Amino acid sequence: MATILDIARLNGVSKSTVSRVINNHPHFSEDSRRRVMEAIEKLSFVRNAQGVNLRKQSTKTIGVTIPDLAPPYFSPLVSMITAKCRKAGYKIVVFQTFYSIEEEYDIYDKLAENELDAVIITHTLLDKKKIRQRTREKLLLICNEPLQTTYLDVFSLDEREAIYYATQRLLKEGRRNLLFCADKEETPLQRQRWDGFHQAHLDLNKICGIHQKVSGHSTIKEGIRLGDEMFSGRFDYDGILAGSDFLAAGLLSAAKKHGVSVPKDFSIIGFDNHPICLTTSPAFSSQNQSEWMIEDLINCLLDRLAGKEFPAIRKVYTGDLVIRGT
């Protein structure tokens, strides 16, 4: 494998000149650049990116933690993060934790050992103290999780308020018995959503019990299965706050199969405003994620990577309820 010294010997310039040309540094003549580039091509020289990264103490790589790729919520979230990071010259590595604390620890160890420049946490089972102990004050940003901390930058959607507003809208339109559906009931975000659902009932003097909550459903197939259970006989519910748009699509399919008219007899509101919302008939209503959240997150990340110092940022965003035909 050719080295910088081989290039220098071939074209009669110094190693420092070759290095400046390769790294696009100033202070070399056009003639030197031409000769170096000709030698690079002749010797099939490939720059050792790992060595460059070690010297710069940068990998140009950002880690993103998600619990699982299966829930459709995380796909558009990661897609937006990836697009903006790539535009800024950074690679993204997506880590699935599968709701495992040990998997989380492995990711934070990579950050602590300088295998990553930063980690964006979209889901965690750890508290702020344990995260800080593991990462040794390396660069971490929180996206989506409403972690209460004064030393990490946190950008999150107010999912409690989003579900509260959607629930109140259905109740005010005359729905009397709503169902709340979560994917993983034990996660903080799902508990926030349930709190919003529950409070919306209380504020309108409506009864809300634990029997109005189901969990463990997020896919189209699971939505069809849940819908079959609800619609196959006499069902008491007249609306549902679905934890994902894919679940909502499955519910709508089951409703049609069982002759349940949507929205006349039953209302469905999804979450994420995924393009699948537009493929059904009728198109279904959903909660929209905030692109501003991702924009602010990446701007903050780039500022931190550039060495800028400022107090920890905490921003909470309000999602939009997109009303369609369900």
N, C-alpha and C positions, 0 to 999 in steps of 0.2 A: 504493500500500500504506500503510495507516494506521501511525502511529508512536506512541510513548509520549507525545510532545508533543501530538499530535492528541487523544488521550484526555484529557490534562490540561486542554486548552483547552475541550473539550466539557463536562466536568463541573465545571470550576472548582476543581480541586485541583492540587497541585504534582506535578512529574515524579517526585520522590522517593516521594511517596505512591503514585502509580501503580506504580512499580517495586516497592515493598514488597508491594503487593497481588498483583501478578503473580507474584512470587517467593515468596509466602506467608511474608514476614518479619513480625515482630511490630510493635507500635506504630502501629496505624491503627484508626480507629473502624469500627463495623459500618456506619454510614451511608456512610463513605468507600468501604468495600469494595463496598457495593451500587451506588453511583454509578459506580465504576470498572467493575464487571462489566457494568452496563447499557451503558456507553459502548463497551466491548469488543465486546459483541454487536451494537450498532448499527453500528459501524465495521468489523465482521468482522476484528478484529485477530488476527493470528497471531504468536506470539512467535518471534523469530529464534533458533532453537536453536543455530545455529552461533556466533552472537555470544555467547550465554550460555556456551557451552562454552569459547570463547576466554578469557573473563574468569575463568572458574573453573579454567582449565587442565585441563579434564576433558571427555572425549568420551562417557563412560558406555558405552564400547565396549571389549570384550575380544576379542582375536584368538586363534584356536586353529589351530595348524598340524597338518595331517595329511598323510601322503604321497599318499594317494589315497582317494577315497570308495568305490572298488570293494571292497577287502578288508572283509569284514563285521565285523572286529574293531573298527574305528573308529566304526562307526555307533552302537552303544549307548554307547560311551565319550563321544562328542560329545553325544549326546542327554542323558546324565546331567549333563554340564557345563553345557549350555545351560539345562536346567530349573532348576538351582540358581542360575545367574547371573541369569536372568530374574526369579526370585523376589527377588533382592537389588537389582533395578532396573538391571541391566546388559544390554546387547545383546551378542550373540555374532556375530562374523564368522568363518566357517570358511575357511581358506586351504589349498588343495591344493598341495603342492610338487612332486608327481610325481617325487619322488626327485631333485630338481634343486637344487644348491647356490645357483644364481642366483635361483631362486624364493624360497629361504629368505632370502637377502640382501634381496630386495625387501620381504619382510614385516618384517624387523628395521629396515629404513630407515623404514618407516611408523611404527614404534614410536619410533624416535629423533627423528622429526619431529613427534611428539605427535599423530599421527592415531589412535592407540590409547592407552588407559590402561595396558594390560598385554598380554602375550602368554603363552599357555599352550602349551608345546611338547610334543606327544605323540610326535614323531619328528624326528630331526635327523641330518644327515650331517656336521655340524660339531663340532669339539671346543670345550671351554669357553672357551679363549682367543680363538678367532675369533668366537664368539658375543658375548663381552664387548666386544671391539673394535668390533663392528658396532653394538651397542645402546647404547653409552655409559652403561652402568650403569642403564638404564631397568628397569622392573619386568618380570621374566620368572619363570615358574615351570615346572618340569619335571614332566610327568605321564606315567607309563608308561615313559619312557626312563631307564635306570639310569646317568645321567651322573654321573661322579665329580667333584664340585666342592664347595668349601667356602663359596661365596658365593651360590649359587642354592638356592632351596627345591626339593627333589626328592621326589616321591611316586611310587613305582614298585612294580610287582608282581614278586615273585621268580619269574620264569618258568622259570629253571633248576630251581629246587626243585619247581615245579609239574610239569614234565615228568619230572623224576627220580622223583617219587613215583608218577606214573601209569605210567611204564615199569616200575618195580620191581613194581608191583601185577600187571601183566600177566605178567611173567616168573615171579613167585612162583605165579601161577595155572596155570603150565605152558606158556605160550607160549614158543616156541623161536626164532622168526625174525621179529623186528619190523621195521617200516619207519617211518622218520621223514620227514614231509613238511613243507616250509617254503614260504612264499610267495616272499619275496625273501631268498635265501641270504646276501647280503652285509650285511644289517642286523645291528646289535649284538644286538637281541632274538632274532633267529632263531639267531644263533651261541650265545647263552645257552641256548636251548632244546635245541640239538644237544648242547651240553656236558652238560646234564642227562641226556639220553637216553644218551649215551656212557658217562657215569660210572655210571649205574644198572646197566649191563651189567657194567662192570669190578668194581663192588662185590659182584656176585654171581658173579664168576669166569666171566662169559660173554664170548664174542668179539663185538666190535662193529666193523664195517668201514665204509668210506666208501660201499660198495655199498648200505648200508641207509639212505641219505639221498637224497631227491629234492627238487627245488625248482621254483618257478614255478607252483604250483597253489594256488588259493584259492576258486574258485567251484564251484557245483553242476555246471555243464557240465564243468569241468576234473576234478571228482571222478568223474563218469561215465566220462570219457575214460580217466583213470588206472585206474579199476576195470575197464574193458573190456580194457585191456592186461594187467592182473594176472590176471583171472579167465577170459580167453578160452581159455587153454591150461593147461598144468601150471604152477602158481605155487608159489613156495617160501615165501611169507610167510603167517603166521597171525595177524597183527595190525598195526594202524597207529596211530601218533600223528599225527592230522591237524592241520594248522595252523589250521583254522577249522571251524566247525560246518557251513558251507555245503559245504565240501569233503567233510566226513564224510557229509552227506546224499546227495551224489552217489555216493560210494563205496557206501553202503548200497543205493542204487537199482541200481547195477551188480551188486552181489553177488546181489540177488534175481533179476535178469535172467539171470545165469549159473548159478543154482541153488546158490549158495554160502550155507550156513546161518550166520547171525549171531545169537548169538555162538558156536554150536557149533563151526564150522570157522574162524571168523575174528572177531577183536575189533576194534572201532573206538572210539577216544576222540577227541572233538572239542576245540575250544577256544573259549571265550567264553560258553558256556551261553546261547546265543541261543534265543528261543522256538521256532525251527525244530526244536530238539531234541525237542520234544513232539509234533510233527506226523507223525513217522515211526512205522513199526511194524516192529520194536520202537523205542521212544524210545531215543535214544542218549546215552551218557555223555559228559560234557564238563567242562572246567575253567571254574569260575565266576570272573568278575571281582569285585574287591572294591569295593562301594559305599562302604565306609569311606574308601577312598583318595580318591574324588571329594569326599566330605564334608569331609575334612581339607584337601584342596587348596583348595576354595572358601573355607573358613573362614580359611585362611592368606592367600589372595588379598585378601579383604575387609579383614583386619587391616592388610595392607601398604598397601592403597589408603587406609585411614583414617589412615595416617601412623604406625602403631605400629612400634616398633623392637625387634627381637629377633634372636638369632643365626639363621643359616640352618638350616632344618629339613631333615632327611633321614629319610624313613620308608619302610621296605620292608614290603610286605604279602604275606601268604601266600594264594594262591588255594585254593578248595575244589574237590576232585574230586567231582562229582555223579554217582553211580553209577546207571545206569538199565539198559536191556536189551541193550546191545551189548558 
